[in-house]
Amino acid sequence: MTLRQKEKIVKKEFQILKNWEEKYEYLIDLGKKLSKKSKNFRSEDKLIHGCQSKVWLKAKLNGSRIFFEADSDALLPRGMAALMIQVYSGLFPFEIIYSNANFIYEIGFQTFLSPIRANGMLLFLKKIKFYSIVLNSKTSVSLGRI
């Protein structure tokens, strides 16, 4: 599935939700469905600095696609991380690098999340893009592009 297709699905899901309470509930449910991580996962090298809650992110290449895992010590950020993984995991790194992430604004995060939580979402996106840049250079080398 392409990034645009994934973003379209997320936008449709959020259009169905009537108010911010339902959006919070949806995000919390997503967080509950995120697979449990071992205590070893919660290491300093995976921590996203600047978030209100502790959020950890890991990226790995499988073939030429990037896959993400995340965890958080709080339910809402855990759900936000699950949503971002749903959108970005399984894509080619270059797709993420050149994405504009407008879907975040289109689903209205800035209107129902506190400024601190919305900032955390942007920090999470920044880390996803950072990993994509690093791993894209590895795929470029392995594919003989450099």
C-alpha positions in Angstrom: 0.0 0.0 0.0 1.3 3.5 -0.9 1.7 6.3 1.6 -1.2 8.2 -0.1 -3.5 5.2 0.3 -2.5 4.8 4.0 -3.1 8.6 4.6 -6.5 8.4 2.9 -7.6 5.5 5.2 -6.5 7.4 8.3 -8.3 10.6 7.2 -11.5 8.6 6.6 -11.3 7.0 10.0 -11.0 10.4 11.7 -13.8 11.9 9.6 -16.1 9.2 11.2 -15.2 10.4 14.7 -17.6 13.1 15.8 -15.7 14.9 18.5 -12.3 15.1 20.3 -13.4 12.6 23.0 -14.0 9.9 20.3 -10.6 10.8 18.7 -8.8 10.4 22.0 -10.6 7.1 22.6 -9.6 5.9 19.1 -6.0 6.8 19.7 -6.0 5.1 23.1 -7.4 1.9 21.5 -4.7 2.0 18.9 -2.1 2.3 21.7 -3.6 -0.7 23.4 -3.2 -2.8 20.2 0.4 -1.8 19.8 2.5 -4.9 20.5 4.1 -5.1 23.9 7.9 -4.4 24.0 10.5 -5.8 26.3 12.1 -3.5 28.9 15.3 -3.7 26.7 13.3 -1.8 24.0 13.1 1.3 26.2 16.7 2.4 25.8 18.1 5.8 25.6 19.1 5.5 21.9 15.4 5.0 20.9 14.0 7.7 23.2 12.5 10.7 21.4 13.6 13.8 23.3 11.3 16.7 23.8 8.1 14.7 24.2 5.9 15.2 27.3 5.8 11.5 27.9 8.5 9.0 27.2 8.3 7.6 23.6 10.7 5.2 22.1 11.1 4.5 18.3 13.1 1.9 16.5 13.6 1.5 12.7 14.9 -1.3 10.6 15.2 -2.2 7.0 13.6 -5.3 5.6 14.7 -5.5 2.0 14.5 -2.0 0.8 11.5 -1.0 3.0 11.6 0.5 6.5 9.6 -0.8 9.4 9.1 0.9 12.7 8.4 -0.2 16.3 7.4 2.1 19.1 6.5 2.2 22.7 5.4 4.8 25.3 4.9 5.1 29.0 1.5 6.7 28.5 -1.6 5.5 26.6 -2.3 8.6 24.4 1.2 9.0 23.0 1.3 5.2 22.6 -1.8 5.5 20.4 -0.3 8.4 18.5 2.9 6.3 17.9 0.7 3.4 16.7 -1.0 5.7 14.2 2.3 7.0 12.8 3.6 3.4 12.5 0.4 2.4 10.7 1.0 5.1 8.2 4.8 5.0 7.7 5.9 1.4 8.4 6.5 -0.7 5.3 7.3 2.2 3.0 10.5 2.9 1.1 12.6 5.4 3.0 12.5 7.9 0.1 8.7 7.9 0.3 8.9 9.1 3.9 11.7 11.6 3.3 9.7 13.4 0.6 6.3 13.2 2.3 4.7 16.4 3.5 2.6 14.8 6.3 -0.3 17.0 5.6 -2.7 14.3 6.8 -1.7 15.2 10.4 -3.2 18.7 9.9 -6.1 17.3 7.8 -7.3 15.0 10.6 -7.2 18.0 13.0 -4.6 17.0 15.5 -3.8 20.7 16.2 -7.4 21.3 17.2 -8.0 18.4 19.6 -4.5 17.7 21.0 -2.8 20.0 23.4 0.1 22.1 21.9 2.6 19.9 23.8 1.0 16.6 22.5 0.9 18.1 18.9 4.5 19.0 19.3 5.3 15.5 20.4 3.6 14.2 17.2 5.9 16.4 15.1 9.0 15.3 17.0 7.9 11.7 16.3 7.6 12.5 12.6 11.0 14.2 12.6 12.6 11.1 14.1 10.8 8.9 11.5 12.3 11.1 8.8 15.7 11.0 10.4 15.7 7.2 10.4 14.5 7.2 6.8 17.3 9.5 5.7 19.9 7.3 7.4 18.4 4.0 6.1 17.9 5.4 2.6 21.6 6.0 2.4 22.1 2.3 3.3 19.7 1.1 0.6 21.4 3.5 -1.9 24.8 1.9 -1.2 23.4 -1.7 -1.3 21.6 -1.0 -4.6 24.7 0.5 -6.1 23.4 4.0 -6.4 26.4 5.6 -4.8 
